[in-house]
Amino acid sequence: MANLTMSITEFVLMGFTDIWEQQVLHAMLFLLIYLTALVGNFLIVLLTTLDEHLHSPMHFFLRTLSLLDVCFISVTVPKSIIQSLTQNSAISFMGCVAQVFFVVLFACTELALLTVMSYDRYVAICRPLHYQLIMSKGACEQMVAASWLSGVTSGFLNTSVTFSLPFCKSNFVHQFFCEIPSLLKLSCSEKYLAEIGAIIVTTSLGIVCFISILISYIHIFSTVLRIPSVEGRSKAFSTCIPHLVVVTIFLNTGSIAYLKPVSEAPSVWNLMVSVFYTVVPPTLSPIIYSLKNKDMKAAFWKMLRKTAFIYNNNNNNSKMNITPTSFSSDKHEVTSVNSNKLPI
């Protein structure tokens, strides 16, 4: 079986289309999405790092999520753009292994981190008096480290299960990146057993995270509904709704991608679902979190005002430096002219 597996030296990613004009359109669209994701996520990283008012545990997790989203979308989208523009859809066997590993790693880490963020909201709303004690700097760092550890573990398990199978049917992957369900179609062994194994490995973490998020939000909503003032309820909901929207998009699309029967999934549907869980969340997360977060918006406008102030000061200083120089040069010219008229 190992010999059969290694007989395939590369895979061909079929992608969205083989028509050149549509490939260019796909590349431009993906490039726009990728740049939007980079700008949005790096802006959040910049704001939460520079602004002292955004050094809370919630913004620490948000900064980590933004860095994670940059890594997540960078695994699939740049490669897809290059393949569309160069019309070279081949990816090496080890390149495919690496792509599967990092997609699972970042996806599972993000799911674990979203779970941690829901716990942070639970403590902030349901146990506000103990918030600083429970969500200390050390505790937050340990939670983030545990999220990364769960992602690395899931990545190794899923990758080893997938590539322990012999691939002898074909090397054409009907996807724009190396995705486990699409790779299982290429196996010549009993793929249903492998599919069940991959589902168990993938969903074990997902089930734990989903239950944890569900419990956190049950407590959050029950606490918020007991707040007497409308303003208090609105403020509490405004900190939870962005996170809940991101979790819903990520869990729904990821679950559909990995729990659907691989032998029955239409190719176009499979592609769109994969886009929704690998491309959409990293792109929309900065927008969703920033729109409902007053602190983020205030920090953004503060940074713009500070940047404009520094720019204007630099312009004024440069003008002031130029003016005396011109006067001195004129004076020098007058002196030199007068000196030429003096009798020797």
PyMOL commands that set and color helices and strands:
alter all, ss='L'
color gray80, all
select helices_A, chain A and resi 2-6+20-50+52-54+57-86+93-126+128-134+137-162+180-184+191-224+230-259+267-278+280-291+294-341
alter helices_A, ss='H'
color red, helices_A
select strands_A, chain A and resi 10-13+90-92+172-173
alter strands_A, ss='S'
color yellow, strands_A
deselect
rebuild
show_as cartoon
